[in-house]
């Protein structure tokens, strides 16, 4: 379910697994490996969940900054965790 009361999406476990594996392969193709730090800057949408699970699948650490954060706050989080990739 999204931020708005009417925002919702239904997905099966099989569809979710397929999307997570696809995105994990994208992350691997970008050079992300186990132990890397990744920041995720997205609103509450299905792709946020897919990105978090894909990071967990390959062993990358993730930090979520929801879309309400300012550019300065996001910059501080990125620098603090020394992330190598930002997913938006």
Secondary structure, 3 states (H helix, E strand, C coil): CCCCCCCCCCCCHHHHHHHHHHHHHHHHHCCCCCCCEEEECCCCCHHHHHHHHHHHHHCCEEEECCCCCCHHHHHHHHHHHCCCEEEC
